[in-house]
């Protein structure tokens, strides 16, 4: 499927953040060095500042201040910022940055090319005709790159996580020279197997039900009725009649975008549904039936009641953006 400008921008964010995820330890941007007993941040040693107190040379007051300033403030400050971001804009981190979700979407696409389904749990194949009109016929040979991607990403994740805990130079040297210690080998082996199983069988299921970071973002988002959400312009729902549920088909979390907010609890704001609808409607974002809405325009998506007329004008003098109780598009 042809990528829209929005999806090309999102891909750039995902690739950049995935590279940062892998390269942060070797570049000493962020890691926890268990051999030193403290973190490394931007090339500098980041300790809790309580060593003097432990050795009996510092005061308890100074140790408490250091613990608060160097430990609790960065940790809870970062968590608070992430929750505020989710409260305002939804799970943007998941859809635009998360290195795990990047893997989810990559393997979904490969598995769809191999079997016609984005996951092995899909009940029936998705339509072969894509939003841009291109027909993608499943090809079993795509299982080869699919499995290579599953095991390759699993191995890369296992190695990357180990470098967050032990000196990266040591890990990569031992790996390239086949000199991994027993514990290093066990960690990489066990993590690779675990990630391979998860990437192959439970990618989006983990995002929906098993990820604590995603769960707290969703809870924060649901607490704000005016938060940014995907809205459906139901006044022009007749335009869906010639569509094959393209917005539903492209959702990596297997959600239905034209429904109320509580049924979109795990939406990652990836906007693939918006891009698919934009493509179906001719490529102009102004004609898409799906778009991000917030503030007062987001309230109908929460309640499911029709929205009041807005100033936005496409086909009628005052179309409204609201949620629909069920998809209008029908399978051909």
C-alpha positions in Angstrom: 0.0 0.0 0.0 1.2 3.5 -0.9 2.3 5.4 2.3 0.7 8.7 2.9 2.8 11.7 4.0 1.6 11.2 7.6 2.7 7.5 7.6 6.1 8.4 6.1 6.6 10.9 8.9 5.6 8.3 11.5 8.0 5.7 9.9 10.8 8.2 10.2 10.1 8.6 13.9 9.9 4.9 14.4 13.1 4.1 12.6 14.9 6.9 14.4 13.7 5.8 17.8 14.5 2.1 17.1 18.0 3.1 16.2 18.3 5.1 19.4 17.0 2.1 21.4 19.7 -0.1 19.9 22.6 2.4 20.0 21.9 4.2 23.3 24.0 1.7 25.3 27.1 1.6 23.0 27.0 5.4 22.8 26.6 5.7 26.6 23.4 7.7 26.1 21.6 5.6 28.7 22.3 2.3 30.4 22.6 0.7 33.8 26.1 -0.8 34.2 25.8 -3.7 36.7 29.6 -4.0 36.8 29.9 -0.4 38.1 26.7 -0.5 40.2 25.2 2.7 38.7 23.6 4.2 35.6 25.4 6.0 32.7 23.6 9.0 31.4 24.9 11.0 28.4 28.4 9.6 29.1 28.4 10.6 32.7 28.2 8.4 35.8 24.7 8.8 37.4 24.6 7.6 41.0 22.1 8.1 43.7 24.7 10.0 45.8 24.3 7.9 48.9 27.8 6.3 49.0 29.1 8.7 51.6 26.2 8.0 53.9 26.6 4.3 53.5 30.3 4.5 54.4 29.4 6.6 57.5 30.9 9.9 56.2 27.8 11.8 55.0 24.6 13.0 56.7 21.2 11.4 56.4 19.7 14.7 55.2 22.1 15.0 52.3 21.6 11.4 51.4 17.8 11.8 51.4 18.1 14.9 49.2 20.4 13.1 46.7 18.1 10.1 46.6 15.1 12.4 45.9 16.8 14.6 43.4 18.7 11.9 41.5 16.3 9.0 41.8 12.7 9.9 42.4 12.5 13.1 40.5 13.9 11.7 37.2 11.9 8.5 37.5 8.5 9.9 38.5 9.0 13.0 36.5 9.5 11.0 33.4 6.5 8.8 34.2 4.3 11.9 34.9 5.3 13.5 31.6 4.4 10.3 29.7 1.0 10.0 31.5 0.3 13.7 30.8 1.2 13.2 27.1 -1.2 10.2 27.0 -3.9 12.1 28.9 -3.8 14.8 26.2 -3.0 12.9 23.1 -3.4 9.1 23.7 -0.8 6.5 23.3 1.4 8.5 20.9 4.5 6.9 22.4 3.2 3.5 21.4 2.2 4.4 17.8 5.0 6.7 17.0 8.1 5.7 19.0 7.8 2.3 20.8 10.4 -0.1 19.3 8.2 -3.0 20.2 5.3 -1.6 18.2 7.6 -1.1 15.2 8.3 -4.8 15.3 4.6 -5.6 15.6 3.7 -3.6 12.5 6.7 -5.0 10.5 5.8 -8.6 11.2 2.1 -7.9 10.7 2.8 -6.7 7.2 5.0 -9.7 6.4 2.6 -12.2 7.8 -0.2 -10.6 5.8 1.8 -11.0 2.6 2.5 -14.7 3.5 -1.0 -15.8 4.6 -3.5 -12.9 4.0 -3.8 -12.5 7.7 -1.9 -10.0 10.0 -1.7 -12.6 12.7 -2.3 -16.4 13.0 -5.3 -15.6 15.2 -7.3 -13.7 12.6 -10.4 -15.7 11.8 -10.4 -15.0 8.0 -8.1 -13.5 5.5 -8.3 -9.8 4.9 -9.4 -8.4 1.5 -6.6 -8.6 -1.1 -7.5 -5.2 -2.5 -5.6 -2.5 -0.6 -6.8 1.1 0.0 -4.8 2.3 -3.0 -6.4 -0.3 -5.3 -3.4 -2.6 -5.5 -4.2 -6.3 -5.1 -1.9 -8.2 -2.8 -2.2 -11.9 -3.3 -0.8 -14.0 -0.4 2.4 -15.8 -1.2 3.7 -18.7 1.0 7.3 -17.8 0.1 6.8 -14.7 2.3 6.9 -17.0 5.4 10.7 -17.1 4.9 11.3 -13.3 5.4 8.5 -13.4 8.1 10.3 -16.0 10.2 13.7 -14.4 9.6 12.2 -11.1 10.8 10.7 -12.8 13.9 13.9 -14.5 15.0 16.2 -11.6 13.8 14.2 -9.0 15.8 14.1 -11.4 18.8 17.9 -11.8 18.8 18.5 -8.1 18.3 16.2 -7.3 21.2 17.9 -9.9 23.4 21.4 -8.5 22.7 20.2 -4.8 23.0 18.7 -5.5 26.4 21.8 -7.2 27.7 23.9 -4.1 26.6 21.7 -2.0 28.9 22.9 -4.0 31.8 26.5 -4.9 31.0 29.3 -3.0 29.1 28.3 -3.0 25.4 31.9 -3.2 24.2 32.3 -6.4 26.1 29.0 -7.9 24.9 29.6 -7.1 21.2 33.3 -8.2 21.4 32.3 -11.5 22.9 29.5 -12.0 20.5 31.5 -11.3 17.3 34.3 -13.5 18.5 32.1 -16.3 19.8 33.4 -15.8 23.3 30.2 -15.2 25.3 30.3 -16.3 28.9 27.8 -18.9 30.1 25.5 -16.3 31.7 25.6 -14.0 28.7 24.8 -17.0 26.4 21.9 -18.1 28.7 20.5 -14.6 28.8 20.6 -14.0 25.1 19.4 -17.5 24.3 16.4 -17.4 26.8 15.5 -13.9 25.8 15.6 -14.8 22.1 13.3 -17.7 22.5 10.9 -15.7 24.6 10.8 -12.8 22.2 10.5 -15.2 19.2 7.4 -16.8 20.8 5.9 -13.4 21.6 6.7 -11.9 18.1 5.3 -14.9 16.3 2.1 -15.5 18.3 1.2 -12.6 20.6 2.6 -9.3 19.2 -0.5 -7.1 19.3 -2.0 -9.2 22.1 0.9 -8.2 24.3 0.4 -4.5 23.4 -3.3 -4.8 24.2 -3.2 -6.9 27.4 0.3 -7.3 28.6 2.2 -4.0 28.4 2.1 -2.0 31.6 3.3 1.1 29.9 0.5 0.9 27.3 -2.1 0.1 30.0 -1.3 3.2 32.1 -1.3 5.3 29.0 -4.7 4.0 28.0 -6.1 4.6 31.5 -4.8 8.2 31.5 -6.3 8.8 28.0 -9.7 7.4 29.0 -9.8 9.8 32.0 -9.9 12.8 29.6 -13.0 13.0 27.5 -11.5 15.8 25.5 -8.3 14.0 24.6 -7.3 13.6 21.0 -9.1 10.7 19.4 -10.0 9.3 16.0 -13.4 10.8 15.0 -15.7 9.5 12.3 -17.8 12.0 10.1 -21.0 10.0 10.1 -22.8 12.6 8.1 -20.9 11.3 5.1 -21.1 7.6 5.9 -22.5 6.8 2.5 -19.0 7.2 1.1 -18.2 4.0 3.0 -20.5 1.9 0.8 -17.8 1.3 -1.9 -15.1 0.5 0.7 -14.1 -2.9 2.0 -13.6 -1.7 5.6 -10.1 -0.5 4.8 -9.8 1.4 8.1 -10.6 -1.8 10.1 -8.3 -3.9 8.0 -5.2 -1.8 8.5 -5.4 -1.4 12.3 -2.4 -3.2 13.8 -4.3 -3.6 17.1 -7.3 -5.1 15.3 -9.7 -2.4 16.4 -12.6 -0.8 14.6 -11.9 2.9 14.4 -15.5 4.0 13.6 -16.8 3.2 17.1 -17.0 4.8 20.5 -13.9 5.6 22.5 -14.2 3.0 25.2 -14.1 0.3 22.5 -10.8 1.9 21.3 -9.2 1.6 24.7 -5.9 0.3 23.2 -5.7 2.7 20.2 -2.1 3.7 19.6 -2.9 6.8 17.6 -0.9 5.3 14.7 -3.4 6.9 12.3 -3.2 4.0 9.9 -7.0 4.1 9.7 -7.0 7.8 8.9 -4.4 7.2 6.2 -6.3 4.3 4.7 -9.5 6.4 4.6 -7.6 9.3 3.1 -6.3 7.0 0.3 -9.7 5.6 -0.4 -11.2 9.1 -0.6 -8.7 10.2 -3.2 -5.6 11.1 -1.2 -6.8 14.5 0.1 -6.8 14.5 3.9 -9.7 17.0 3.9 -12.0 14.4 2.4 -11.2 11.7 4.8 -14.1 10.5 6.9 -11.7 9.7 9.8 -9.6 12.4 11.4 -8.1 13.3 14.8 -10.5 15.4 16.9 -10.0 16.9 20.4 -11.7 19.2 22.8 -15.4 19.6 22.3 -15.3 17.7 19.0 -14.0 14.6 20.9 -17.0 14.4 23.2 -19.4 12.7 20.7 -16.8 10.0 20.3 -17.0 9.3 24.0 -20.7 9.4 24.3 -21.7 8.0 20.9 -24.3 10.8 20.5 -24.4 13.0 17.4 -22.2 16.0 17.4 -23.3 19.5 17.0 -22.6 21.2 13.7 -19.1 22.6 13.3 -17.6 25.1 11.0 -15.8 22.4 9.0 -17.3 22.3 5.5 -16.6 19.6 2.9 -19.8 18.5 1.2 -22.5 19.9 3.4 -22.7 23.3 5.0 -22.0 22.0 8.5 -20.9 18.3 8.7 -20.3 16.8 12.2 -17.6 14.5 13.5 -18.9 11.7 15.7 -18.6 8.1 16.4 -20.8 5.4 14.9 -22.2 2.4 16.8 -21.1 0.1 14.0 -19.1 0.2 10.8 -21.0 1.4 7.7 -18.7 -0.2 5.2 -19.7 -3.7 4.0 -17.5 -6.4 2.6 -18.0 -6.7 -1.2 
